[in-house]
Amino acid sequence: MHCVVWTYAVPPSLDAAAIRRQFGAVADRYIGIPGLIRKYFGLSDDGRSVVGIYLWTSKDAAEAFYTPEWIAGVTERWGATPQRADWLVPIVAESADGRVVTG
């Protein structure tokens, strides 16, 4: 499995409620994406940054999704270019499901 973590600085004009609304406005866009296992939307305690955490079946699936158009869209929504970090994920402990998944 492959994890991509995108972090964004939040424009000062957005408070926590506006950030949550923005998350809600786009969350359904991530249903049915080929290779995407799970996506988390998060914000820092101080509301100054947000994070998108994506768990993929493979790095190739992630690369197919992150097009220049996708990056332009999120840059426009957040007012800043996101920073990307890639992680290999060999094991996931699914506590709620009581199972361990290996990739």
C-alpha positions as a printed Julia matrix, in Angstrom:
103×3 Matrix{Float64}:
   0.0    0.0     0.0
   1.03   3.59   -0.47
   0.14   6.67    1.57
   0.31  10.25    0.34
   0.03  13.08    2.84
  -0.77  16.55    1.51
  -0.52  19.53    3.87
  -1.87  23.0     3.21
  -1.6   26.36    4.9
  -5.09  27.75    5.53
  -5.93  31.3     4.46
  -6.6   33.49    7.52
 -10.11  34.15    6.19
 -11.16  30.53    6.86
 -12.18  29.52   10.37
 -12.74  25.93   11.58
 -16.41  25.96   10.52
 -15.51  27.11    6.99
 -12.79  24.45    6.77
 -15.29  21.74    7.76
 -17.77  23.03    5.16
 -15.04  22.92    2.53
 -14.22  19.31    3.49
 -17.9   18.38    3.27
 -18.28  20.02   -0.12
 -15.63  17.77   -1.71
 -15.69  14.55    0.33
 -17.99  12.69   -2.06
 -15.53  13.32   -4.9
 -13.28  10.69   -3.33
 -15.8    7.84   -3.49
 -15.1    5.29   -6.21
 -11.61   6.51   -7.12
  -9.69   3.57   -8.61
  -7.05   2.37   -6.15
  -8.06   4.72   -3.32
  -8.67   2.76   -0.13
  -9.34   5.63    2.26
  -9.01   9.41    2.54
  -8.83  11.4     5.75
  -9.58  15.11    6.02
  -7.91  16.81    9.0
  -7.2   20.21   10.45
  -4.73  21.36   13.07
  -5.94  22.39   16.52
  -5.18  26.01   15.74
  -6.91  25.86   12.33
  -3.84  27.15   10.49
  -3.23  24.04    8.42
  -5.13  21.14    6.95
  -4.06  17.68    5.87
  -5.33  15.17    3.35
  -4.18  11.63    4.04
  -4.73   9.17    1.2
  -4.2    5.42    1.45
  -3.76   3.82   -1.98
  -3.4    0.28   -3.26
  -0.2    1.37   -5.03
   1.94   4.38   -5.86
   0.89   4.0    -9.5
  -2.77   4.48   -8.51
  -1.84   7.63   -6.6
   0.2    9.0    -9.48
  -2.69   8.45  -11.89
  -4.96  10.53   -9.66
  -2.74  13.51   -8.85
  -2.93  15.31  -12.16
  -1.87  18.91  -12.74
  -5.6   19.74  -12.84
  -6.15  18.18   -9.4
  -3.24  20.14   -7.91
  -4.53  23.36   -9.51
  -8.0   22.74   -8.05
  -6.81  22.19   -4.49
  -4.41  25.12   -4.78
  -7.32  27.34   -5.83
  -9.58  26.06   -3.0
  -6.96  26.56   -0.27
  -5.11  29.54   -1.7
  -1.73  27.81   -1.44
   0.17  25.02   -3.16
   0.08  21.86   -1.03
   3.16  20.04    0.19
   3.38  16.31   -0.56
   4.98  13.47    1.4
   4.91   9.83    0.24
   5.01   6.83    2.57
   5.21   3.09    2.03
   2.59   1.33    4.16
   3.35  -2.38    4.54
   0.84  -3.02    7.37
  -2.42  -1.41    8.55
  -4.01  -2.32   11.88
  -7.78  -1.92   11.41
  -8.72  -1.7    15.07
 -12.46  -1.15   14.51
 -12.63  -4.2    12.24
 -10.31  -6.27   14.45
  -7.92  -7.15   11.64
  -4.45  -6.51   10.28
  -4.08  -5.81    6.56
  -0.78  -6.34    4.77
   0.05  -4.84    1.42
